[in-house]
């Protein structure tokens, strides 16, 4: 099962969380690759994927303009319809808009015809309704959230395997 993570990262934190999600996907037995929207993305690989997770830093209580731009324009070169989609965000502090950032991406995924993943509360704690968030200005939340990001990747991959294999 091929999965991808497509993200934008300004400081490297969103990239780091993408790598951790990929670890979780691999733990579930999937192949996982990460791609920055600022570098060439392997079209053939992404088109062969069953699922794609999108990542963004939170900016002005929404997804960063660069990931939004990619989803609105550049994603037209890719086959996204029918794939499982998900989102995650990094942010500085709670109530900074990270849920809004994820939801803004998920809305675009729905328009693209993707199936949107949410583990909701079905798996118990940690509840990951919209997607995981890592906060860097709230104590040690950033470091502690890495476990949740890996678990999200694993759960996402397990759902993709259930749906498409």
N, CA and C atoms as an extended XYZ file, in Angstrom:
495
Properties=species:S:1:pos:R:3:atomname:S:1:resname:S:1:resid:I:1 pbc="F F F"
N         0.863       -1.173        0.000 N   UNK     1
C         0.000        0.000        0.000 CA  UNK     1
C         0.908        1.234        0.000 C   UNK     1
N         0.709        2.106       -0.975 N   UNK     2
C         1.475        3.347       -1.074 CA  UNK     2
C         0.676        4.486       -0.464 C   UNK     2
N         1.338        5.262        0.396 N   UNK     3
C         0.749        6.450        1.008 CA  UNK     3
C         1.731        7.596        0.866 C   UNK     3
N         1.211        8.822        0.907 N   UNK     4
C         2.066       10.007        0.788 CA  UNK     4
C         1.658       11.053        1.812 C   UNK     4
N         2.614       11.894        2.120 N   UNK     5
C         2.371       13.069        2.952 CA  UNK     5
C         2.901       14.252        2.157 C   UNK     5
N         2.040       15.206        1.903 N   UNK     6
C         2.408       16.419        1.176 CA  UNK     6
C         2.224       17.578        2.144 C   UNK     6
N         3.261       18.407        2.285 N   UNK     7
C         3.240       19.432        3.321 CA  UNK     7
C         3.964       20.693        2.855 C   UNK     7
N         3.738       21.753        3.611 N   UNK     8
C         4.561       22.960        3.528 CA  UNK     8
C         5.129       23.179        4.920 C   UNK     8
N         6.412       23.525        4.990 N   UNK     9
C         7.040       23.795        6.281 CA  UNK     9
C         7.931       25.019        6.165 C   UNK     9
N         7.716       25.955        7.066 N   UNK    10
C         8.537       27.163        7.071 CA  UNK    10
C         9.741       27.015        7.998 C   UNK    10
N         9.536       26.426        9.175 N   UNK    11
C        10.599       26.326       10.178 CA  UNK    11
C        11.183       24.923       10.308 C   UNK    11
N        10.562       23.943        9.660 N   UNK    12
C        11.018       22.562        9.770 CA  UNK    12
C        10.161       21.713       10.696 C   UNK    12
N         9.297       22.348       11.487 N   UNK    13
C         8.476       21.578       12.423 CA  UNK    13
C         7.391       20.778       11.707 C   UNK    13
N         6.774       21.338       10.697 N   UNK    14
C         5.749       20.609        9.957 CA  UNK    14
C         6.396       19.448        9.211 C   UNK    14
N         7.583       19.659        8.676 N   UNK    15
C         8.318       18.565        8.021 CA  UNK    15
C         8.624       17.462        9.023 C   UNK    15
N         9.067       17.825       10.209 N   UNK    16
C         9.378       16.819       11.227 CA  UNK    16
C         8.152       15.981       11.565 C   UNK    16
N         7.000       16.621       11.697 N   UNK    17
C         5.784       15.878       12.009 CA  UNK    17
C         5.355       15.004       10.834 C   UNK    17
N         5.604       15.451        9.605 N   UNK    18
C         5.329       14.615        8.432 CA  UNK    18
C         6.166       13.342        8.491 C   UNK    18
N         7.422       13.477        8.879 N   UNK    19
C         8.299       12.309        9.004 CA  UNK    19
C         7.796       11.343       10.072 C   UNK    19
N         7.272       11.879       11.154 N   UNK    20
C         6.755       11.033       12.232 CA  UNK    20
C         5.482       10.316       11.791 C   UNK    20
N         4.604       10.999       11.064 N   UNK    21
C         3.410       10.347       10.516 CA  UNK    21
C         3.837        9.205        9.589 C   UNK    21
N         4.844        9.449        8.760 N   UNK    22
C         5.343        8.404        7.852 CA  UNK    22
C         5.836        7.189        8.637 C   UNK    22
N         6.474        7.412        9.774 N   UNK    23
C         6.913        6.290       10.617 CA  UNK    23
C         5.721        5.447       11.047 C   UNK    23
N         4.639        6.101       11.449 N   UNK    24
C         3.438        5.389       11.850 CA  UNK    24
C         2.832        4.603       10.693 C   UNK    24
N         2.847        5.190        9.506 N   UNK    25
C         2.321        4.498        8.326 CA  UNK    25
C         3.142        3.243        8.036 C   UNK    25
N         4.442        3.379        8.151 N   UNK    26
C         5.326        2.239        7.907 CA  UNK    26
C         5.138        1.164        8.974 C   UNK    26
N         4.879        1.583       10.192 N   UNK    27
C         4.625        0.647       11.282 CA  UNK    27
C         3.414       -0.237       10.974 C   UNK    27
N         2.455        0.312       10.234 N   UNK    28
C         1.253       -0.435        9.846 CA  UNK    28
C         1.483       -1.261        8.576 C   UNK    28
N         2.688       -1.226        8.041 N   UNK    29
C         3.014       -2.042        6.879 CA  UNK    29
C         2.876       -1.355        5.539 C   UNK    29
N         2.702       -0.049        5.529 N   UNK    30
C         2.558        0.686        4.269 CA  UNK    30
C         3.878        1.318        3.854 C   UNK    30
N         3.996        1.568        2.565 N   UNK    31
C         5.091        2.383        2.057 CA  UNK    31
C         4.644        3.831        2.209 C   UNK    31
N         5.516        4.690        2.678 N   UNK    32
C         5.149        6.094        2.875 CA  UNK    32
C         6.297        6.994        2.436 C   UNK    32
N         5.960        8.008        1.669 N   UNK    33
C         6.940        9.016        1.245 CA  UNK    33
C         6.388       10.394        1.559 C   UNK    33
N         7.308       11.309        1.864 N   UNK    34
C         6.895       12.685        2.140 CA  UNK    34
C         7.411       13.603        1.033 C   UNK    34
N         6.593       14.640        0.762 N   UNK    35
C         6.920       15.593       -0.299 CA  UNK    35
C         6.590       17.006        0.172 C   UNK    35
N         7.536       17.911       -0.046 N   UNK    36
C         7.301       19.328        0.203 CA  UNK    36
C         6.710       19.953       -1.047 C   UNK    36
N         5.749       20.859       -0.875 N   UNK    37
C         5.164       21.542       -2.029 CA  UNK    37
C         6.166       22.476       -2.693 C   UNK    37
N         7.283       22.733       -2.031 N   UNK    38
C         8.304       23.610       -2.603 CA  UNK    38
C         9.376       22.854       -3.379 C   UNK    38
N         9.184       21.549       -3.544 N   UNK    39
C        10.122       20.729       -4.305 CA  UNK    39
C         9.320       19.898       -5.302 C   UNK    39
N         9.988       19.360       -6.320 N   UNK    40
C         9.247       18.509       -7.263 CA  UNK    40
C         8.628       17.305       -6.537 C   UNK    40
N         7.369       17.031       -6.852 N   UNK    41
C         6.648       15.913       -6.249 CA  UNK    41
C         6.528       14.815       -7.299 C   UNK    41
N         6.832       13.597       -6.905 N   UNK    42
C         6.787       12.448       -7.806 CA  UNK    42
C         5.330       12.154       -8.177 C   UNK    42
N         4.913       12.624       -9.344 N   UNK    43
C         3.529       12.491       -9.792 CA  UNK    43
C         3.106       11.035       -9.886 C   UNK    43
N         3.955       10.202      -10.441 N   UNK    44
C         3.608        8.785      -10.611 CA  UNK    44
C         3.363        8.119       -9.260 C   UNK    44
N         4.239        8.396       -8.294 N   UNK    45
C         4.065        7.795       -6.969 CA  UNK    45
C         2.756        8.263       -6.333 C   UNK    45
N         2.526        9.572       -6.337 N   UNK    46
C         1.316       10.113       -5.707 CA  UNK    46
C         0.057        9.583       -6.394 C   UNK    46
N         0.074        9.482       -7.711 N   UNK    47
C        -1.094        8.959       -8.425 CA  UNK    47
C        -1.360        7.497       -8.078 C   UNK    47
N        -0.318        6.755       -7.720 N   UNK    48
C        -0.465        5.346       -7.330 CA  UNK    48
C        -0.869        5.174       -5.870 C   UNK    48
N        -0.848        6.239       -5.096 N   UNK    49
C        -1.165        6.160       -3.666 CA  UNK    49
C        -2.649        5.914       -3.430 C   UNK    49
N        -2.928        5.234       -2.328 N   UNK    50
C        -4.309        5.048       -1.885 CA  UNK    50
C        -4.732        6.149       -0.924 C   UNK    50
N        -3.770        6.816       -0.308 N   UNK    51
C        -4.087        7.866        0.645 CA  UNK    51
C        -2.995        8.914        0.729 C   UNK    51
N        -3.404       10.136        1.044 N   UNK    52
C        -2.463       11.256        1.167 CA  UNK    52
C        -2.875       12.097        2.367 C   UNK    52
N        -1.898       12.400        3.207 N   UNK    53
C        -2.109       13.308        4.334 CA  UNK    53
C        -1.425       14.626        3.982 C   UNK    53
N        -2.105       15.739        4.269 N   UNK    54
C        -1.583       17.064        3.965 CA  UNK    54
C        -1.264       17.798        5.263 C   UNK    54
N        -0.128       18.496        5.290 N   UNK    55
C         0.294       19.190        6.498 CA  UNK    55
C         0.582       20.654        6.267 C   UNK    55
N         0.283       21.440        7.309 N   UNK    56
C         0.464       22.889        7.208 CA  UNK    56
C         0.854       23.494        8.540 C   UNK    56
N         1.666       24.525        8.528 N   UNK    57
C         1.759       25.353        9.726 CA  UNK    57
C         0.488       26.212        9.792 C   UNK    57
N         0.077       26.568       10.986 N   UNK    58
C        -1.092       27.428       11.143 CA  UNK    58
C        -0.654       28.867       10.947 C   UNK    58
N        -1.354       29.570       10.092 N   UNK    59
C        -1.025       30.963        9.803 CA  UNK    59
C        -2.316       31.751        9.721 C   UNK    59
N        -2.457       32.743       10.585 N   UNK    60
C        -3.653       33.587       10.605 CA  UNK    60
C        -4.923       32.738       10.772 C   UNK    60
N        -4.839       31.727       11.625 N   UNK    61
C        -5.959       30.838       11.964 CA  UNK    61
C        -6.467       30.016       10.783 C   UNK    61
N        -5.588       29.761        9.818 N   UNK    62
C        -5.961       28.900        8.700 CA  UNK    62
C        -4.706       28.219        8.171 C   UNK    62
N        -4.867       27.429        7.122 N   UNK    63
C        -3.697       26.774        6.537 CA  UNK    63
C        -2.822       27.833        5.867 C   UNK    63
N        -1.541       27.561        5.808 N   UNK    64
C        -0.605       28.484        5.182 CA  UNK    64
C        -0.954       28.634        3.705 C   UNK    64
N        -0.777       29.825        3.172 N   UNK    65
C        -1.160       30.103        1.790 CA  UNK    65
C        -0.470       29.163        0.811 C   UNK    65
N         0.725       28.704        1.142 N   UNK    66
C         1.471       27.877        0.183 CA  UNK    66
C         0.814       26.499       -0.013 C   UNK    66
N         0.337       25.861        1.060 N   UNK    67
C        -0.337       24.569        0.904 CA  UNK    67
C        -1.707       24.790        0.256 C   UNK    67
N        -2.369       25.890        0.604 N   UNK    68
C        -3.657       26.203       -0.032 CA  UNK    68
C        -3.474       26.422       -1.531 C   UNK    68
N        -2.428       27.147       -1.896 N   UNK    69
C        -2.139       27.392       -3.310 CA  UNK    69
C        -1.898       26.072       -4.033 C   UNK    69
N        -1.141       25.182       -3.407 N   UNK    70
C        -0.865       23.889       -4.038 CA  UNK    70
C        -2.165       23.123       -4.250 C   UNK    70
N        -3.004       23.085       -3.225 N   UNK    71
C        -4.270       22.358       -3.343 CA  UNK    71
C        -5.200       22.982       -4.377 C   UNK    71
N        -5.190       24.304       -4.498 N   UNK    72
C        -6.088       24.978       -5.429 CA  UNK    72
C        -5.607       24.917       -6.871 C   UNK    72
N        -4.308       24.893       -7.084 N   UNK    73
C        -3.807       24.988       -8.459 CA  UNK    73
C        -2.949       23.793       -8.865 C   UNK    73
N        -1.854       23.583       -8.183 N   UNK    74
C        -0.881       22.572       -8.606 CA  UNK    74
C        -1.387       21.144       -8.452 C   UNK    74
N        -2.332       20.911       -7.549 N   UNK    75
C        -2.846       19.555       -7.348 CA  UNK    75
C        -3.624       19.056       -8.552 C   UNK    75
N        -3.987       19.944       -9.458 N   UNK    76
C        -4.698       19.548      -10.672 CA  UNK    76
C        -3.896       18.595      -11.538 C   UNK    76
N        -2.594       18.536      -11.324 N   UNK    77
C        -1.728       17.626      -12.071 CA  UNK    77
C        -1.718       16.217      -11.483 C   UNK    77
N        -2.473       16.008      -10.407 N   UNK    78
C        -2.461       14.734       -9.692 CA  UNK    78
C        -3.868       14.137       -9.657 C   UNK    78
N        -3.909       12.822       -9.537 N   UNK    79
C        -5.175       12.106       -9.407 CA  UNK    79
C        -5.479       11.938       -7.920 C   UNK    79
N        -6.397       12.743       -7.382 N   UNK    80
C        -6.716       12.707       -5.956 CA  UNK    80
C        -8.071       12.060       -5.674 C   UNK    80
N        -9.001       12.123       -6.602 N   UNK    81
C       -10.361       11.632       -6.381 CA  UNK    81
C       -10.355       10.154       -5.990 C   UNK    81
N       -11.154        9.844       -4.979 N   UNK    82
C       -11.294        8.467       -4.517 CA  UNK    82
C       -10.245        8.010       -3.528 C   UNK    82
N        -9.225        8.828       -3.303 N   UNK    83
C        -8.181        8.466       -2.340 CA  UNK    83
C        -8.605        8.881       -0.929 C   UNK    83
N        -8.017        8.237        0.071 N   UNK    84
C        -8.220        8.646        1.457 CA  UNK    84
C        -7.365        9.879        1.716 C   UNK    84
N        -7.931       10.883        2.344 N   UNK    85
C        -7.196       12.113        2.626 CA  UNK    85
C        -7.259       12.473        4.095 C   UNK    85
N        -6.252       13.147        4.564 N   UNK    86
C        -6.217       13.596        5.953 CA  UNK    86
C        -5.370       14.841        6.086 C   UNK    86
N        -5.387       15.429        7.284 N   UNK    87
C        -4.626       16.652        7.503 CA  UNK    87
C        -4.044       16.732        8.891 C   UNK    87
N        -3.007       17.565        9.021 N   UNK    88
C        -2.400       17.863       10.318 CA  UNK    88
C        -1.841       19.272       10.286 C   UNK    88
N        -1.592       19.802       11.471 N   UNK    89
C        -1.078       21.172       11.560 CA  UNK    89
C        -0.070       21.304       12.693 C   UNK    89
N         0.769       22.294       12.557 N   UNK    90
C         1.627       22.747       13.639 CA  UNK    90
C         1.204       24.181       13.949 C   UNK    90
N         1.419       24.598       15.191 N   UNK    91
C         1.009       25.940       15.604 CA  UNK    91
C         1.846       26.372       16.788 C   UNK    91
N         1.736       27.651       17.137 N   UNK    92
C         2.472       28.154       18.284 CA  UNK    92
C         1.729       27.924       19.589 C   UNK    92
N         0.414       28.064       19.581 N   UNK    93
C        -0.307       27.991       20.845 CA  UNK    93
C        -1.726       27.477       20.619 C   UNK    93
N        -2.332       26.992       21.696 N   UNK    94
C        -3.714       26.513       21.627 CA  UNK    94
C        -4.641       27.685       21.306 C   UNK    94
N        -5.745       27.399       20.699 N   UNK    95
C        -6.716       28.393       20.261 CA  UNK    95
C        -6.135       29.356       19.230 C   UNK    95
N        -5.089       28.922       18.550 N   UNK    96
C        -4.469       29.745       17.515 CA  UNK    96
C        -5.014       29.481       16.133 C   UNK    96
N        -5.954       28.559       16.028 N   UNK    97
C        -6.576       28.308       14.738 CA  UNK    97
C        -6.142       27.035       14.049 C   UNK    97
N        -5.457       26.146       14.761 N   UNK    98
C        -4.968       24.930       14.105 CA  UNK    98
C        -6.097       24.042       13.612 C   UNK    98
N        -7.206       23.934       14.361 N   UNK    99
C        -8.351       23.172       13.861 CA  UNK    99
C        -8.901       23.812       12.589 C   UNK    99
N        -8.968       25.128       12.556 N   UNK   100
C        -9.428       25.823       11.347 CA  UNK   100
C        -8.478       25.569       10.181 C   UNK   100
N        -7.192       25.512       10.474 N   UNK   101
C        -6.203       25.248        9.427 CA  UNK   101
C        -6.424       23.872        8.822 C   UNK   101
N        -6.632       22.867        9.672 N   UNK   102
C        -6.878       21.512        9.177 CA  UNK   102
C        -8.191       21.468        8.400 C   UNK   102
N        -9.242       22.057        8.965 N   UNK   103
C       -10.544       22.027        8.296 CA  UNK   103
C       -10.516       22.727        6.944 C   UNK   103
N        -9.720       23.783        6.815 N   UNK   104
C        -9.639       24.467        5.520 CA  UNK   104
C        -9.049       23.536        4.468 C   UNK   104
N        -8.076       22.722        4.867 N   UNK   105
C        -7.515       21.755        3.913 CA  UNK   105
C        -8.507       20.631        3.631 C   UNK   105
N        -9.157       20.112        4.685 N   UNK   106
C       -10.093       19.000        4.497 CA  UNK   106
C       -11.238       19.387        3.559 C   UNK   106
N       -11.696       20.631        3.649 N   UNK   107
C       -12.725       21.104        2.725 CA  UNK   107
C       -12.264       21.024        1.282 C   UNK   107
N       -11.030       21.403        1.040 N   UNK   108
C       -10.484       21.328       -0.318 CA  UNK   108
C       -10.354       19.880       -0.770 C   UNK   108
N       -10.003       18.979        0.149 N   UNK   109
C        -9.883       17.564       -0.212 CA  UNK   109
C       -11.243       17.007       -0.636 C   UNK   109
N       -12.287       17.405        0.068 N   UNK   110
C       -13.632       16.964       -0.307 CA  UNK   110
C       -14.002       17.451       -1.701 C   UNK   110
N       -13.660       18.702       -2.009 N   UNK   111
C       -13.941       19.249       -3.337 CA  UNK   111
C       -13.184       18.464       -4.410 C   UNK   111
N       -12.008       17.978       -4.063 N   UNK   112
C       -11.192       17.192       -4.996 CA  UNK   112
C       -11.695       15.753       -5.120 C   UNK   112
N       -12.710       15.385       -4.342 N   UNK   113
C       -13.273       14.038       -4.426 CA  UNK   113
C       -12.609       13.018       -3.529 C   UNK   113
N       -11.837       13.488       -2.565 N   UNK   114
C       -11.167       12.569       -1.650 CA  UNK   114
C       -12.111       12.150       -0.524 C   UNK   114
N       -11.853       10.994        0.049 N   UNK   115
C       -12.545       10.522        1.239 CA  UNK   115
C       -11.752       11.048        2.428 C   UNK   115
N       -12.400       11.739        3.346 N   UNK   116
C       -11.673       12.366        4.450 CA  UNK   116
C       -11.657       11.448        5.663 C   UNK   116
N       -10.449       11.231        6.180 N   UNK   117
C       -10.251       10.341        7.322 CA  UNK   117
C       -10.383       11.094        8.645 C   UNK   117
N       -11.087       10.462        9.570 N   UNK   118
C       -11.095       10.896       10.962 CA  UNK   118
C       -11.257        9.652       11.827 C   UNK   118
N       -10.337        9.483       12.741 N   UNK   119
C       -10.476        8.389       13.694 CA  UNK   119
C       -11.511        8.730       14.746 C   UNK   119
N       -11.837       10.030       14.845 N   UNK   120
C       -12.815       10.487       15.829 CA  UNK   120
C       -12.479        9.953       17.209 C   UNK   120
N       -13.481        9.446       17.879 N   UNK   121
C       -13.248        8.870       19.208 CA  UNK   121
C       -13.350        7.352       19.164 C   UNK   121
N       -13.437        6.774       17.964 N   UNK   122
C       -13.637        5.335       17.802 CA  UNK   122
C       -12.513        4.502       18.411 C   UNK   122
N       -11.306        5.040       18.439 N   UNK   123
C       -10.161        4.292       18.936 CA  UNK   123
C        -9.802        4.652       20.373 C   UNK   123
N       -10.589        5.504       20.997 N   UNK   124
C       -10.266        5.952       22.340 CA  UNK   124
C        -9.187        7.019       22.311 C   UNK   124
N        -8.611        7.263       23.459 N   UNK   125
C        -7.606        8.331       23.573 CA  UNK   125
C        -6.294        7.885       22.950 C   UNK   125
N        -5.575        8.783       22.312 N   UNK   126
C        -5.954       10.172       22.108 CA  UNK   126
C        -6.993       10.310       20.998 C   UNK   126
N        -7.991       11.171       21.238 N   UNK   127
C        -8.984       11.458       20.227 CA  UNK   127
C        -8.336       12.346       19.169 C   UNK   127
N        -8.450       11.948       17.927 N   UNK   128
C        -7.873       12.732       16.828 CA  UNK   128
C        -8.982       12.958       15.809 C   UNK   128
N        -9.832       13.940       16.080 N   UNK   129
C       -11.012       14.165       15.245 CA  UNK   129
C       -10.658       14.689       13.861 C   UNK   129
N       -10.084       15.860       13.785 N   UNK   130
C        -9.775       16.478       12.496 CA  UNK   130
C        -8.400       16.073       11.996 C   UNK   130
N        -7.470       15.948       12.887 N   UNK   131
C        -6.089       15.619       12.578 CA  UNK   131
C        -5.225       16.088       13.730 C   UNK   131
N        -4.022       15.554       13.843 N   UNK   132
C        -3.170       15.934       14.971 CA  UNK   132
C        -2.607       17.350       14.841 C   UNK   132
N        -2.337       17.938       15.999 N   UNK   133
C        -1.771       19.289       16.077 CA  UNK   133
C        -0.596       19.260       17.046 C   UNK   133
N         0.492       19.926       16.689 N   UNK   134
C         1.651       20.072       17.568 CA  UNK   134
C         1.834       21.555       17.885 C   UNK   134
N         1.865       21.887       19.165 N   UNK   135
C         2.014       23.273       19.621 CA  UNK   135
C         3.416       23.468       20.186 C   UNK   135
N         4.141       24.461       19.674 N   UNK   136
C         5.517       24.641       20.128 CA  UNK   136
C         5.689       25.655       21.257 C   UNK   136
N         4.651       26.414       21.594 N   UNK   137
C         4.783       27.425       22.649 CA  UNK   137
C         3.959       27.063       23.883 C   UNK   137
N         3.593       25.788       24.006 N   UNK   138
C         2.791       25.341       25.143 CA  UNK   138
C         3.561       24.238       25.858 C   UNK   138
N         4.378       24.642       26.817 N   UNK   139
C         5.145       23.672       27.599 CA  UNK   139
C         5.892       22.693       26.715 C   UNK   139
N         5.733       21.408       27.005 N   UNK   140
C         6.408       20.374       26.222 CA  UNK   140
C         5.449       19.667       25.256 C   UNK   140
N         4.368       20.360       24.881 N   UNK   141
C         3.358       19.774       23.990 CA  UNK   141
C         3.953       19.281       22.682 C   UNK   141
N         4.855       20.054       22.100 N   UNK   142
C         5.427       19.685       20.800 CA  UNK   142
C         6.082       18.310       20.878 C   UNK   142
N         6.924       18.113       21.867 N   UNK   143
C         7.614       16.824       22.015 CA  UNK   143
C         6.634       15.702       22.355 C   UNK   143
N         5.708       15.972       23.248 N   UNK   144
C         4.751       14.944       23.657 CA  UNK   144
C         3.800       14.563       22.521 C   UNK   144
N         3.547       15.488       21.595 N   UNK   145
C         2.596       15.210       20.515 CA  UNK   145
C         3.155       14.253       19.469 C   UNK   145
N         4.445       14.022       19.470 N   UNK   146
C         5.048       13.138       18.466 CA  UNK   146
C         4.439       11.736       18.509 C   UNK   146
N         4.138       11.253       19.689 N   UNK   147
C         3.512        9.939       19.821 CA  UNK   147
C         2.132        9.924       19.142 C   UNK   147
N         1.388       11.004       19.315 N   UNK   148
C         0.066       11.113       18.691 CA  UNK   148
C         0.191       11.170       17.164 C   UNK   148
N         1.188       11.859       16.643 N   UNK   149
C         1.386       11.949       15.199 CA  UNK   149
C         1.720       10.578       14.612 C   UNK   149
N         2.554        9.831       15.312 N   UNK   150
C         2.879        8.486       14.832 CA  UNK   150
C         1.628        7.596       14.851 C   UNK   150
N         0.855        7.696       15.904 N   UNK   151
C        -0.372        6.925       16.018 CA  UNK   151
C        -1.367        7.311       14.916 C   UNK   151
N        -1.458        8.597       14.609 N   UNK   152
C        -2.319        9.048       13.519 CA  UNK   152
C        -1.887        8.400       12.201 C   UNK   152
N        -0.596        8.397       11.930 N   UNK   153
C        -0.086        7.774       10.709 CA  UNK   153
C        -0.426        6.295       10.652 C   UNK   153
N        -0.290        5.625       11.781 N   UNK   154
C        -0.608        4.199       11.837 CA  UNK   154
C        -2.101        3.970       11.598 C   UNK   154
N        -2.941        4.734       12.277 N   UNK   155
C        -4.391        4.587       12.105 CA  UNK   155
C        -4.829        4.908       10.673 C   UNK   155
N        -4.248        5.954       10.104 N   UNK   156
C        -4.572        6.336        8.723 CA  UNK   156
C        -4.225        5.189        7.777 C   UNK   156
N        -3.041        4.613        7.954 N   UNK   157
C        -2.605        3.514        7.089 CA  UNK   157
C        -3.500        2.297        7.265 C   UNK   157
N        -3.880        2.002        8.492 N   UNK   158
C        -4.757        0.858        8.741 CA  UNK   158
C        -6.110        1.050        8.064 C   UNK   158
N        -6.633        2.267        8.081 N   UNK   159
C        -7.907        2.538        7.412 CA  UNK   159
C        -7.744        2.423        5.899 C   UNK   159
N        -6.637        2.920        5.362 N   UNK   160
C        -6.389        2.799        3.922 CA  UNK   160
C        -6.298        1.325        3.522 C   UNK   160
N        -5.625        0.524        4.326 N   UNK   161
C        -5.537       -0.916        4.043 CA  UNK   161
C        -6.926       -1.563        4.080 C   UNK   161
N        -7.724       -1.175        5.074 N   UNK   162
C        -9.084       -1.720        5.189 CA  UNK   162
C        -9.919       -1.355        3.961 C   UNK   162
N        -9.797       -0.136        3.479 N   UNK   163
C       -10.621        0.331        2.371 CA  UNK   163
C       -10.159       -0.156        0.997 C   UNK   163
N        -8.852       -0.224        0.811 N   UNK   164
C        -8.334       -0.402       -0.552 CA  UNK   164
C        -7.589       -1.696       -0.827 C   UNK   164
N        -7.353       -2.510        0.190 N   UNK   165
C        -6.592       -3.733       -0.085 CA  UNK   165
C        -7.476       -4.936       -0.130 C   UNK   165
